[in-house]
Amino acid sequence: MDLRRAIVAGVPQLMADLDHDTRNVLLTLARVWTTLATDSILSKDAGADWALERLPFRHGAVLAYARAIYLGEEKERWDGELRAGVRPCAGFLVGAIGRQWLT
């Protein structure tokens, strides 16, 4: 229970960092959701894999891009449609965390 409380308590700070640490914030939010849902602590890329299977299609490209940057498969350039999708994706992840926390 302490782990669950601690990771949820960090969500507001993560959201405050979204604009300047986009990749890490998105991956950490996915990891928090994964931990709450599975009681397993996974790496950022494994957490993203788990979340990608559960995300609505419209958010998948944003999280998949963050994962690809993390793995060194892409250069970090948040622009265009990806930039526009960051906040909605993060919002979905925060909502999923909240729903999981309440269960």
Secondary structure, DSSP 8 states (H G I E B T S, - for coil): -HHHHHHHHTHHHHHHTTTTSHHHHHHHHHHHHHHHHHS----HHHHHHHHHTTS-HHHHHHHHHHHHHHTTSS-----HHHHHHHHHHHHHHHHHHHHHHH-
